[in-house]
């Protein structure tokens, strides 16, 4: 039987994320996805489920299950008798993901601008997320930045009450590799990207579809630019 007390399993700088024993597989999967997106899990390197489990402070089983989920999602591949390897993302594949996100996310965010009366009830929540993202960027906390970025975009899209849309966008986000974030953070430029979120929220609240579209287009363009590395 597992001890139900929380475990600190990931640390970067001053940031600590705590893993609780309630659903280890899902929590391990969330951490691995975050590391994959940020580039901490690099293409071509073979990773052992046992080694990662030791690092996370849990048994092998939930980590292995999480890595097999990434294999099923096409993000990793198994290496017989050795472990798991991240599947490289080509420039063409990155561009294809970017094109899909433009087609889906930008019109969806613009649609939110037609629902400004409904969105205003959530203004403080998303403004706080955007502010937290800037704080994470300034402190060099890439994990915190990515977590806030997901909560901002997926949280807003969830207000459209279209679960299939959200699932598609989440899948595309999981496939995105933002290797350039570390370099941006070291140069102190990650804050600029973080500061793009509040104007997007303001445009939505103002009911300005055109401005929301322009700001989202500029924001997503980073995926094939400085975020790509």
N, C-alpha and C positions, 0 to 999 in steps of 0.2 A: 504494500500500500504506500502511495506517495505521501510525503510530508506536504501538507497544504500551505505551508508558509511560503512567501514569495522568494524568488531567487533573482539576484542581479546577474544578467547573462550577457550584457553588451555594454561596452563603455567606449566613448570616444571623447576625449577632452574631459570636460566637466559633466558630460551627460551620461546618465545611467538609465537603462530601460530595465524594468523588472518583469520577470516572467513568473506567472502564477501557474499552479499545477492543474487548473481547471480544464484547459484544452491545450496541451503542450504542442501538439502537431500543428494546429492553426497558428499559434504564436511563433513557433519556429519557422513556419512558412512565411509569415509576415516579415520576420527579421531577414531571412534569406533573400526575399524579394527586394527588400530595401538595400541590402548589400549588393545585389546584382545590379539594380538600377544605378546605384552610386558608383559602381565599378570596383567595389571591394572584392567581389567575386569576379575574377578576370577570366576572359576567354583563354582557352588553351591550358589552363592550370587544372590539375586533377585534385579534387577535394574529397577527403574521407569523411563519411558520415560520423564515424567514431570520433575523429579529431574535432569536428565541429561540435558534436554533442558534449565532449569534454569541455570545450571552450564555453559553451552555453550553460553548462552545469546540469545537464539532464541525461537521461538514458539514450541509447542509440536509436531506439525504435521511432520516437516522434520525429527526430531529425531525418532519419532515412525515409520515412513516409512523406515528409515535406519535400525532400529532394526528388522523390519519385513523382510527386505532383508536378514539380517543375519540369521533369522529363516529359510527362504527359502533356504539359502546356507548350512543349517545344522550346523551352528555355535552356535545358540542360540535356546531356546524354550520359548514359552509363558507360563506364570503361570496365570491362570484365576483370574481376579480381583486384581492381584498383580503387574504384570510387566513381565520382561524377565529375563531368567537365561542362563548363558553360559553352553553349554553342555561340560562335562568333556572329556578330550582326554586321552584314555588309553595308556599304554606303547605299546601295540600291534598296535594301530592306529597310534601312533607316528612313530613306526618302518615302518609301511606300507607307510606312507607319505614320509619318508626318502628314502625308496627303490624306490618309484616312481620318486622322484626328482633325485636320482642317475641315473636312467634309461633314464630320459629325459634331464636333465640339463647338465650333464657332457659331453655326446656326442655332444650336441648342442654347448656348449662353445668350445669344441675341433674343431668343424667344423669352428668356427670363425677363428681359427688359419690357416685355408686354404684360408682365405680371408684377410690376413694381409695387402695387398696393399689397400684394401677398408677401413679397420678399421683404418689405420694410419691417415686418414682425421679426425677422431674423437678422436685422442689420447689426445689432450689437454682437451677436455670436460670430458672424463672419468678419466683422471689423477686428474683433479680438484675435481671431485666427491669423488674419493678415498682419496684425501688429506682432504676434508671436513669431511669425515667419521672419520678419525683419530682425527681431531680436536674435533668433537662431542664426541668421545669416551673418550678423555683426560679430557674433561670438565664434563663428566658424563651425557651428554645429550642423553638419550636413544631414545627419539623420533627423534631427528636429525640423530642419528646413523641408525635407522631403515629406515628412509626416504631416506637417502643416499644409504643404502644397496639395497633398492628396485630400485632406479634410476640406480644404477650401473648394477645390474644383468638383470633387465627387459630391460633397455636401450640397453645393448649389445645384448641380445637375439632378440630385435626388429630389429636389423640390418640384421637378417636372412630373414626378410620380410615374416614371417609365423605367421599370426595373431592367428591361432588356437593353435600353440605351446605356444605363449606368454600368451594366455588366460588360458591354462591348468596350466602353471607354476605359474601364478598369483593366481589362485584358490588354488593350493597346498601351496603357501606361506601364503595365508590367513588362512589356516587351521593349520599352524604350530604355536605352542605356545612356545615362547622362554623365559620362566619364569626365566631362569638362568641368563639373561642379567643383571638384577639388582644386583645380587650377584657379578657377574664379574666386574661390574662398581665400586662397593664399594671396591673391592679388587684391583682395578686398572689394571685388566687383560683384560678389554674390548678393550683396545688399541691394544693388540696383535692380536685379531680377525680382527680389522679394518685394520691393517697393512698387512693382507693377500691379500688384493684386488689389490694393485699395482703390486705385482709379477705376479698375474693372468693376468692382462692387459699386462704386459711386455712379458709374454710367448706367448700370442695371437699375439702381434705385431711382435714377433720374428718368428712366423710361426711354433712354437714348439708344435705339438699336444700332444706328450707324456707328456711333462712338464705341459701343461694346464690341461690334464686329471688328473695327480697326484695332482696338487695343488687344483683343484676343488674337488677331492675326499676327500682330507684332510679337506678342508673348510666345506663341507657339513657334515662331520662326527660330527661336533659340535652339530648338530640337535638332536642327540641321546646321546650327552655327556654333556659338560659343559653348553650349551645353554638351555638344557632341564630343568635344575634346579633340 
